[in-house]
Amino acid sequence: MAWKGKIAASVLEGMQRCFAHDVFTDIEIEVDNEVFKCHKVFLCAISDFFRAMFLSGMKESVNNRIQLSGLTSSTFRDVLTFYYEGDDQVITHDTVEELLRAAGLLQLECLQARCEAYYTDHLYPENALGIWKLAACLGCKELELVARAFILHQFGAVSQEAEFLTLELEPLLELIGDSDLKVSSEDVVCTAAVKWIKQDLACRGQHLDDIVGRLCLHLLSFNCYSTLLAFSKFTCASCSTMLPEHPRLIALAGTSSELKLGRHSRNYEEMLVVMGVHKSTKMLPGVHAYSFNSSTWYKLQPLPFDPGVGYATCVHNNQIYISGISLRRGYMLKYESEDNLWVEVSEMPDRRRYHELVVTGASVYAVGGCTKRDGASDVVMCYSIEEDSWKPVGHLQLTVYSASATMVDNVILVFGGRAQGGVRRKEIQGYNIRTNASFVIGRFSLPVTESKALTVGNEAFVALTNGNVVRVSEDGAIYPHANLPNFDRYNFGFVHRLDGLLIVGGETRYPSGSGLGHFEDFIQLETDSSKTTTLSHQLFASASAACCCMVILRRSALPKLAQQSHNL
């Protein structure tokens, strides 16, 4: 095989020299009033189109001059450069579509494959629909499948693009009706579909029945379902007569005849993932996921070792990152959600506990924490996901650990924490990832430690250990949001789901008479009001919710948790 490669390279170099110096050329190709002198044998070798033409005895081939239509001279010049010189640099953002069309027209398999590979490497939410349409139009089956799979997995982002509103009915129904649609909630699908109808209500309103028939109605949040019901009454009489008045009626109906519209489920679901299982004083490396739709716990691939105490987690592109120290060993792990697999990546150079991880773009920032050598830290570290490497990028104004952090716009906000010696802090610190500048932008009235923070829109929500939940704006202003009476917890989870926020479990330093220091409840907070609700869902008894997160998982790939929760 090595000699075949050398011979092929030698032949190509020879043909390139002949082409460059117009040696042995025996066919002229006229394209767009420009003439290219080529070699019949070479064109036959790369194209079934030319082979059939030259073997057919057509007048053009006999006269050694062919006129091609349907492409420009610049495109054909790029085709010849690609083949004669083996130069794929001619395939760029500006040329790839025309080259792909030329490859289909002239039956250039190698060029078509390279153009499809270029598109595959440059699929983004803003161009995925266009590439999918182009591939279908040109009969590029593999590219069509790749683009479609990308759209299904990035539907939330793709549906925000203007091109989504230009989809024809059939492609729209095909996408929203696919079981492999990967979204954080069914609300995303419903909202996108209704937006599509409103784009041309007069023509598209008649299709509401078809669209509703492809939604998992019982998985919609109350607010989204109510909006759909109101819209259906305004738009489609036949649809509104078959929709129950309340989403809980749909859940009770299940798949019976009472449920006249809608699909039952999808293969992907956003689940709550908890890492670590309490076993007396030891933390076991178990990892579990909870399905809110089926009220079922699933056992995921466990961490490869005890994660220790004070570890931090974050989610990027549906992959979980966790860093900390285990038995004096620093680590950074990544959870591949599609494969249910933990892999080790580069660990942070200065090994930390009680720090926070914040994600933006293709980077993970580590702020705060403490090290064995230096104690509380002010160093901001940045992990490049693409390069799998860490580097220090700046400093906070104050050393801190046991703080919470989240990103608002381009600023990482760090709330309270502890200073050297365990002194509790009141400050809200900011770190701008673009300028690497740090500053103190506000202060709490009382010291804050072991809080939890997340971002919704352009505001940060911070849950405190005393049950107060506050909103913090970009400028550091603090606004009360809700209060949970008799809360007094730490190591609780704090996540964003559907219509609101969830506080999950937690521990207390003052257990009740039963001696239990762990909570198993799920408390929901609405983001637009102070209303709180204790849900029917529960943690299993030994679960650690301190660093829980929401991740979209493929249910069929998860082994169902066989043990009862009290055995975990």
Secondary structure as GFF3:
##gff-version 3
##sequence-region A 1 568
A	DSSP	alpha_helix	2	20	.	.	.	ID=ss1
A	DSSP	beta_strand	27	31	.	.	.	ID=ss2
A	DSSP	beta_strand	34	38	.	.	.	ID=ss3
A	DSSP	alpha_helix	40	46	.	.	.	ID=ss4
A	DSSP	alpha_helix	48	56	.	.	.	ID=ss5
A	DSSP	alpha_helix	59	62	.	.	.	ID=ss6
A	DSSP	beta_strand	65	68	.	.	.	ID=ss7
A	DSSP	alpha_helix	73	85	.	.	.	ID=ss8
A	DSSP	three_ten_helix	88	90	.	.	.	ID=ss9
A	DSSP	alpha_helix	96	106	.	.	.	ID=ss10
A	DSSP	alpha_helix	109	121	.	.	.	ID=ss11
A	DSSP	alpha_helix	128	138	.	.	.	ID=ss12
A	DSSP	alpha_helix	141	153	.	.	.	ID=ss13
A	DSSP	alpha_helix	155	158	.	.	.	ID=ss14
A	DSSP	three_ten_helix	162	166	.	.	.	ID=ss15
A	DSSP	alpha_helix	169	176	.	.	.	ID=ss16
A	DSSP	alpha_helix	186	199	.	.	.	ID=ss17
A	DSSP	alpha_helix	201	204	.	.	.	ID=ss18
A	DSSP	three_ten_helix	205	207	.	.	.	ID=ss19
A	DSSP	alpha_helix	208	212	.	.	.	ID=ss20
A	DSSP	three_ten_helix	217	219	.	.	.	ID=ss21
A	DSSP	alpha_helix	222	235	.	.	.	ID=ss22
A	DSSP	alpha_helix	237	240	.	.	.	ID=ss23
A	DSSP	alpha_helix	247	253	.	.	.	ID=ss24
A	DSSP	beta_strand	268	279	.	.	.	ID=ss25
A	DSSP	beta_strand	282	291	.	.	.	ID=ss26
A	DSSP	beta_strand	296	299	.	.	.	ID=ss27
A	DSSP	beta_strand	312	316	.	.	.	ID=ss28
A	DSSP	beta_strand	319	326	.	.	.	ID=ss29
A	DSSP	beta_strand	329	336	.	.	.	ID=ss30
A	DSSP	beta_strand	341	344	.	.	.	ID=ss31
A	DSSP	beta_strand	356	360	.	.	.	ID=ss32
A	DSSP	beta_strand	363	367	.	.	.	ID=ss33
A	DSSP	beta_strand	370	371	.	.	.	ID=ss34
A	DSSP	beta_strand	375	384	.	.	.	ID=ss35
A	DSSP	beta_strand	389	400	.	.	.	ID=ss36
A	DSSP	beta_strand	404	408	.	.	.	ID=ss37
A	DSSP	beta_strand	411	415	.	.	.	ID=ss38
A	DSSP	three_ten_helix	420	422	.	.	.	ID=ss39
A	DSSP	beta_strand	427	432	.	.	.	ID=ss40
A	DSSP	beta_strand	438	443	.	.	.	ID=ss41
A	DSSP	beta_strand	452	456	.	.	.	ID=ss42
A	DSSP	beta_strand	459	463	.	.	.	ID=ss43
A	DSSP	beta_strand	468	472	.	.	.	ID=ss44
A	DSSP	beta_strand	478	483	.	.	.	ID=ss45
A	DSSP	beta_strand	493	497	.	.	.	ID=ss46
A	DSSP	beta_strand	500	507	.	.	.	ID=ss47
A	DSSP	beta_strand	518	526	.	.	.	ID=ss48
A	DSSP	beta_strand	532	538	.	.	.	ID=ss49
A	DSSP	beta_strand	549	554	.	.	.	ID=ss50
A	DSSP	three_ten_helix	555	557	.	.	.	ID=ss51
A	DSSP	three_ten_helix	565	567	.	.	.	ID=ss52
###
